[in-house]
Amino acid sequence: MTIEVKVPTLPESVSDGTLVNWKKKSGEPVKRGENLVDLETDKVVLDIPAPADGVLGQILRQEGETVTTGDVIAILEESVAAQSATPAPVTVDVPVPASAAPVAMADLEGLSPAVRRLAAEHNLDVGKIPGTGRGGRVTKADVLVFIDAQKHGGRPAPAPVAAPVAAPVAVSAPVPAPTAPALPADARGRLEQRVPMTRLRARIAERLLLAKNTTAMLTTFNEINMKPVMDLRNRYKDEFEKKHGVRLGFMGFFVKAVIESLRRYPAVNASIDGNDIVYHGYYDIGIAVSSPRGLVVPILRDADQMSLADIEKTIGEFAQKAKDGTLTVEDMTGGTFTITNGGVFGSLMSTPILNPPQSGILGMHVTKDRPVAENGQVVIRPMMYVAHSYDHRIIDGREAVTFLVTVKECIEDPARLVLQV
């Protein structure tokens, strides 16, 4: 029995996706729920699982093709049918020439399109062809060697076939190839490579350009003395980790400081919708996270109701999911304000770009010991530059500056976060 493998229902904010990496080849066994292919959208990479146990038959949609909900991308042969068809050519029907034709047709169902085409063109019984693929599966190279042996009047006995088979395998996957790719050269003979942009990278580019062209973005800067919060962290980090099972970092303090600042300056937590300003009565804070596919922004929902430990745990989970490529669309949908930390890469100062339709973003940077003046004396303190980019259409300069000053005050005097003063 055959089953159609279809693209599952995509999230509401995703219209289509691109097939990027088939995990299985035609003819390979699969288990129910096993990922068959990665589907890349402009937000996340989704898995398309096998609907049942069996053997992957014909692959109808290739890597790089765009698909949408309900599209049939492959045919799956259920395990019972596959088991009854596959062993027969080897164990029973191979010695009997009269049954070669029906055996060949049954066996072709679990093979790649190239093997099926060659076998049909040359009227071959694939049951008589020694297979070198996974699980003894017959590959295209095996068929070509068999045809070549027939042209020279020889029989494809195991010994003669084994030697030629090794050559095509080596040629199809040579070791030096990755280090010397065949790249086009310009007029001067210099090499260059052109690759298609991934959907996520294209989406990032689209949103960054949207922010640049549709907002009146300005950035204000300040610097924060990190010594008070560093001292607090050093004093309680061991006890904190022992009790909550998570390390105490600095991002949790900044999330709390941002929420306190947003309470005082609601316009920074607002967004523009047409000719309306939408003031959000909740605090969904986006945390920019680097992933192998690019920068993603998962959301801490109702962050004002989360403890410091909950914030640190959730951020850690987001970072791991971004690394593994398992973030969902729901993880990254929404958000009223964003925090990004270029300091983890050594950035001293930058101007973060807004994440539309949000109206504000805070940029953290690396902490460096610098000389500062305190009470008329020059002292060395661990200092961090911070940047607040904002949409000047709804946020005035005074609000933007005082918002950032409030963040500074909360970090330099963490007791404010407890007392809310």
ABEGO torsion letter per residue (X at the ends): XBBBBBBBBBBAABABBBBABBABBBGBBBBBGBBABBBBBAABBBBBBBABBEBBBBBABBBGBBBBBGBBABBBBBAAAAAAAAAAAAAAAAABAAAAAAAAAAAAAABBAAAAAAAAAAGBBAAABBBABBGGBBBAAAAAAAAAAAAAGBBBBAAAAAAAAAAAAAAABBAAAAABBBBBBBAAGBBBBBBBBBAAAAAAAAAAAAAAAABBBBBBBBBBBAAAAAAAAAAAAAAAAAAAGBBBBAAAAAAAAAAAAAAABAAAABBBBEABBBBBABBBBBBBBBBAAEBBBBBBBGAAABBAAAAAAAAAAAAAAAAAGABBAAAABEEABBBBBAAAAGBABBBBBBBOABABBBBBBBBBBBBBBBGGBBBBBBBBBBBBBBBAAABBAAAAAAAAAAAAAAAABAAAAAAGX
